[in-house]
Amino acid sequence: MKKKAVDIIKRIDEKNNGDHSTESIFYHTIEEIGEISRELYNMKSGRAKIDKKNLALEIADVYLLLAQLSENFGIDLTKAVKDKINELERIAEQ
């Protein structure tokens, strides 16, 4: 999925003269996390029922941005997640 994410972001950037530099990814990720927060806050405050479809899309946006960020730094995202899960499993077993 990371390869697909990076490819589609590159193609959209080329089409729209976009920029997914580290700085812009950081700002955009914060924006998307804010949109997740709004969904959760609206549900918690009783303003609105949670829109699961929108929430899923916002979470997907964050995933895609993090995939691009890992690409920018040459990080193997699959390995990093596996390593983190292994670390958490060790902590859980202590």
N, CA and C of each residue as an Amber inpcrd file, in Angstrom:
protein
   282
   0.8280000  -1.1990000   0.0000000   0.0000000   0.0000000   0.0000000
   0.8660000   1.2540000   0.0000000   2.0150000   1.1760000   0.6880000
   2.8750000   2.3530000   0.7160000   3.3000000   2.7500000  -0.6930000
   3.6920000   1.7620000  -1.4930000   4.1360000   2.0490000  -2.8610000
   3.0240000   2.7250000  -3.6570000   1.7910000   2.2250000  -3.5110000
   0.6550000   2.8420000  -4.2030000   0.4240000   4.2650000  -3.7150000
   0.5070000   4.4450000  -2.3960000   0.2910000   5.7740000  -1.8150000
   1.3090000   6.7690000  -2.3480000   2.5760000   6.3770000  -2.3150000
   3.6430000   7.2610000  -2.7830000   3.4700000   7.5680000  -4.2640000
   3.1120000   6.5550000  -5.0550000   2.9290000   6.7450000  -6.4890000
   1.7900000   7.7200000  -6.7860000   0.6570000   7.5360000  -6.1420000
  -0.4910000   8.4050000  -6.4370000  -0.2280000   9.8370000  -5.9660000
   0.4300000   9.9830000  -4.8270000   0.7680000  11.3340000  -4.3510000
   1.7170000  12.0080000  -5.3360000   2.6930000  11.2610000  -5.8480000
   3.6370000  11.8210000  -6.8300000   2.9020000  12.2630000  -8.0940000
   1.9900000  11.4170000  -8.5750000   1.2540000  11.7640000  -9.7980000
   0.3630000  12.9870000  -9.5870000  -0.2900000  13.0750000  -8.4380000
  -1.1450000  14.2340000  -8.1580000  -0.2950000  15.4950000  -8.0180000
   0.8580000  15.3640000  -7.3470000   1.7630000  16.5150000  -7.2220000
   2.2090000  17.0060000  -8.5990000   2.5540000  16.0710000  -9.4850000
   2.9840000  16.4610000 -10.8350000   1.8550000  17.1490000 -11.5930000
   0.6630000  16.6290000 -11.4530000  -0.4990000  17.1990000 -12.1490000
  -0.8500000  18.5920000 -11.6340000  -0.7720000  18.7710000 -10.3110000
  -1.2100000  20.0280000  -9.6850000  -0.0680000  20.9110000  -9.2130000
   1.1550000  20.5740000  -9.6270000   2.3280000  21.3090000  -9.1680000
   2.3590000  21.3500000  -7.6280000   2.0610000  20.2030000  -7.0190000
   2.0040000  20.0980000  -5.5630000   3.3560000  19.8530000  -4.9470000
   3.3650000  19.8430000  -3.6260000   4.6060000  19.6780000  -2.8750000
   4.3300000  18.8370000  -1.6380000   4.9210000  17.6700000  -1.5890000
   4.8190000  16.8500000  -0.3880000   6.1980000  16.7230000   0.2560000
   6.7900000  17.8950000   0.4770000   8.0380000  17.9430000   1.2210000
   7.7290000  17.5940000   2.6750000   8.7560000  17.3700000   3.4330000
   8.5780000  17.0010000   4.8430000   7.7380000  18.0260000   5.5860000
   8.0170000  19.2890000   5.3660000   7.2760000  20.3450000   6.0650000
   5.8040000  20.3480000   5.6820000   5.5090000  20.2550000   4.3990000
   4.1050000  20.2860000   3.9820000   3.3620000  19.0400000   4.4570000
   4.0440000  17.8860000   4.4720000   3.4090000  16.6710000   4.9960000
   3.0700000  16.8460000   6.4660000   3.9870000  17.4240000   7.2170000
   3.7320000  17.6470000   8.6480000   2.4900000  18.5120000   8.8500000
   2.4230000  19.6290000   8.1670000   1.2640000  20.5250000   8.3120000
  -0.0330000  19.8380000   7.8840000   0.0220000  19.1230000   6.7790000
  -1.1690000  18.4570000   6.2690000  -1.6170000  17.3450000   7.2220000
  -0.6550000  16.6210000   7.8060000  -1.0010000  15.5660000   8.7750000
  -1.6990000  16.1580000   9.9910000  -1.1990000  17.2670000  10.4890000
  -1.8350000  17.9350000  11.6390000  -3.2600000  18.3520000  11.2680000
  -3.4350000  18.8710000  10.0600000  -4.7660000  19.2590000   9.5960000
  -5.7080000  18.0490000   9.5860000  -5.2330000  16.9240000   9.0560000
  -6.0700000  15.7240000   8.9900000  -6.3820000  15.1820000  10.3830000
  -5.4290000  15.2370000  11.2870000  -5.6770000  14.8070000  12.6710000
  -6.7300000  15.7100000  13.3000000  -6.6930000  16.9920000  12.9720000
  -7.7240000  17.9150000  13.4380000  -9.1080000  17.5240000  12.9390000
  -9.1800000  17.0380000  11.7060000 -10.4700000  16.6110000  11.1610000
 -10.9630000  15.3420000  11.8620000 -10.0520000  14.4500000  12.2330000
 -10.4240000  13.2800000  13.0350000 -10.9250000  13.7430000  14.3910000
 -10.2140000  14.6760000  14.9790000 -10.5930000  15.2180000  16.2810000
 -11.9870000  15.8320000  16.2420000 -12.2990000  16.5560000  15.1650000
 -13.6220000  17.1690000  15.0350000 -14.7070000  16.1020000  15.0110000
 -14.4880000  15.0270000  14.2740000 -15.4690000  13.9330000  14.2360000
 -15.7010000  13.3700000  15.6400000 -14.6190000  13.1030000  16.3420000
 -14.7270000  12.5090000  17.6750000 -15.3440000  13.4840000  18.6720000
 -14.9670000  14.7570000  18.5740000 -15.5230000  15.7630000  19.4820000
 -17.0180000  15.9390000  19.2470000 -17.4310000  15.9990000  17.9970000
 -18.8590000  16.1520000  17.6950000 -19.6600000  14.9940000  18.2650000
 -19.1020000  13.7910000  18.1920000 -19.7840000  12.6310000  18.7510000
 -19.8400000  12.7490000  20.2810000 -18.7160000  13.0560000  20.8890000
 -18.6190000  13.1260000  22.3590000 -19.5070000  14.2340000  22.9180000
 -19.5620000  15.3600000  22.2290000 -20.3340000  16.5010000  22.7270000
 -21.8160000  16.3790000  22.4170000 -22.1870000  15.4240000  21.5880000
 -23.5800000  15.2470000  21.2280000 -24.0380000  16.1320000  20.0910000
 -23.1150000  16.8590000  19.4590000 -23.4750000  17.7340000  18.3370000
 -23.9660000  16.9400000  17.1440000 -23.3000000  15.8140000  16.9250000
 -23.6420000  15.0120000  15.7480000 -23.1950000  13.5790000  15.9770000
 -23.8880000  12.6670000  15.3090000 -23.4330000  11.2810000  15.3390000
 -22.1660000  11.1940000  14.5140000 -21.3390000  10.2400000  14.8760000
 -20.0850000  10.0880000  14.1410000 -20.3710000   9.6070000  12.7180000
 -19.7040000  10.2240000  11.7940000 -19.7930000   9.8430000  10.3890000
 -18.6460000   8.8730000  10.1290000 -18.9290000   7.5780000  10.2460000
 -17.8630000   6.5710000  10.1500000 -17.1810000   6.5850000   8.7860000
 -17.9300000   6.8620000   7.7510000 -17.3240000   6.9090000   6.4130000
 -16.3110000   8.0490000   6.3460000 -16.6790000   9.2240000   6.8280000
 -15.7630000  10.3550000   6.8340000 -14.5830000  10.0980000   7.7640000
 -14.8500000   9.5290000   8.9360000 -13.7730000   9.2230000   9.8710000
 -12.7710000   8.2710000   9.2190000 -13.2650000   7.2520000   8.5380000
 -12.3800000   6.3010000   7.8600000 -11.5220000   7.0050000   6.8120000
 -12.1200000   7.9240000   6.0660000 -11.3650000   8.6500000   5.0430000
 -10.3050000   9.5550000   5.6630000 -10.6300000  10.1790000   6.7820000
  -9.6470000  11.0470000   7.4610000  -8.4840000  10.2170000   8.0040000
  -8.7910000   9.0530000   8.5780000  -7.7320000   8.1660000   9.0610000
  -6.8780000   7.7020000   7.8870000  -7.5140000   7.3960000   6.7650000
  -6.7770000   6.9980000   5.5720000  -5.8650000   8.1240000   5.0910000
  -6.3440000   9.3650000   5.1520000  -5.5080000  10.5040000   4.7720000
  -4.2320000  10.5410000   5.6060000  -4.3750000  10.3300000   6.9120000
  -3.2090000  10.3390000   7.8080000  -2.2590000   9.2070000   7.4260000
  -2.8150000   8.0270000   7.1730000  -1.9790000   6.8840000   6.7750000
  -1.1890000   7.2080000   5.5100000  -1.8610000   7.7670000   4.5130000
  -1.1990000   8.0790000   3.2520000  -0.0940000   9.1190000   3.4340000
  -0.3670000  10.1090000   4.2440000   0.6500000  11.1310000   4.5030000
   1.8490000  10.5490000   5.2390000   1.5910000   9.6560000   6.1960000
   2.6940000   9.0310000   6.9200000   3.4850000   8.0940000   6.0070000
   2.7990000   7.4530000   5.0670000   3.4960000   6.6260000   4.0820000
   4.4490000   7.4900000   3.2650000   3.9850000   8.6650000   2.8390000
   4.8370000   9.5650000   2.0640000   5.9870000  10.0850000   2.9210000
   5.7230000  10.4060000   4.1740000   6.7810000  10.8890000   5.0650000
   7.8550000   9.8180000   5.2500000   7.4270000   8.5780000   5.4210000
   8.4110000   7.4990000   5.5740000   9.2330000   7.3460000   4.2950000
   8.6000000   7.5320000   3.1550000   9.3130000   7.4750000   1.8780000
  10.3540000   8.5950000   1.7850000   9.9760000   9.7880000   2.2180000
  10.8960000  10.9250000   2.1760000  12.1800000  10.6520000   2.9610000
  12.0740000   9.8400000   4.0170000  13.2250000   9.5510000   4.8630000
  13.8080000   8.1610000   4.6240000  13.3110000   7.4450000   3.6230000
  13.8400000   6.1250000   3.3310000  13.5470000   5.1010000   4.4190000
  12.4160000   5.2590000   5.0810000  12.0230000   4.3480000   6.1610000
  11.1370000   3.2490000   5.5960000  11.4660000   2.0060000   5.9390000
  10.6350000   0.8670000   5.5760000   9.4760000   0.8340000   6.5740000
   8.3260000   1.3430000   6.1460000   7.1860000   1.4970000   7.0480000
   6.6860000   0.1550000   7.5750000   6.6460000  -0.8560000   6.7300000
   6.2030000  -2.1810000   7.1760000   7.1140000  -2.7030000   8.2730000
   8.4230000  -2.5900000   8.0840000   9.3790000  -3.0370000   9.0980000
   9.2360000  -2.2230000  10.3800000   9.0660000  -0.9160000  10.2440000
   8.9350000  -0.0650000  11.4270000   7.7060000  -0.4500000  12.2490000
   6.5930000  -0.7290000  11.5710000   5.3710000  -1.1240000  12.2820000
   5.5650000  -2.4850000  12.9440000   6.1700000  -3.4330000  12.2280000
   6.4350000  -4.7480000  12.8190000   7.3400000  -4.6240000  14.0420000
   8.3940000  -3.8130000  13.9220000   9.3010000  -3.6050000  15.0510000
   8.5630000  -3.0080000  16.2510000   7.6830000  -2.0610000  15.9830000
   6.9300000  -1.4180000  17.0680000   5.9780000  -2.4140000  17.7210000
   5.3100000  -3.2400000  16.9190000   4.4090000  -4.2560000  17.4660000
   5.1950000  -5.2260000  18.3370000   6.3700000  -5.6490000  17.8820000
   7.2060000  -6.5460000  18.6860000   7.5960000  -5.9050000  20.0100000
   7.9450000  -4.6170000  19.9560000   8.2990000  -3.8840000  21.1850000
   7.1100000  -3.8310000  22.1390000   5.9310000  -3.5380000  21.6150000
   4.7320000  -3.4670000  22.4530000   4.3580000  -4.8340000  23.0150000
   4.5790000  -5.8920000  22.2380000   4.3210000  -7.2440000  22.7380000
   5.2310000  -7.5760000  23.9090000   6.5160000  -7.1740000  23.8110000
   7.4380000  -7.4000000  24.9310000   6.9770000  -6.6540000  26.1700000
   6.5290000  -5.4330000  26.0020000   6.0510000  -4.6310000  27.1410000
   4.8160000  -5.2840000  27.7370000   3.8950000  -5.7500000  26.8960000
   2.6590000  -6.3560000  27.3740000   2.9170000  -7.6490000  28.1400000
   3.9960000  -8.3520000  27.7920000   4.3010000  -9.6140000  28.4220000
   5.0720000  -9.4560000  29.7250000   5.5650000  -8.2850000  30.0110000
   6.3460000  -8.0700000  31.2450000   5.4690000  -8.0850000  32.4670000
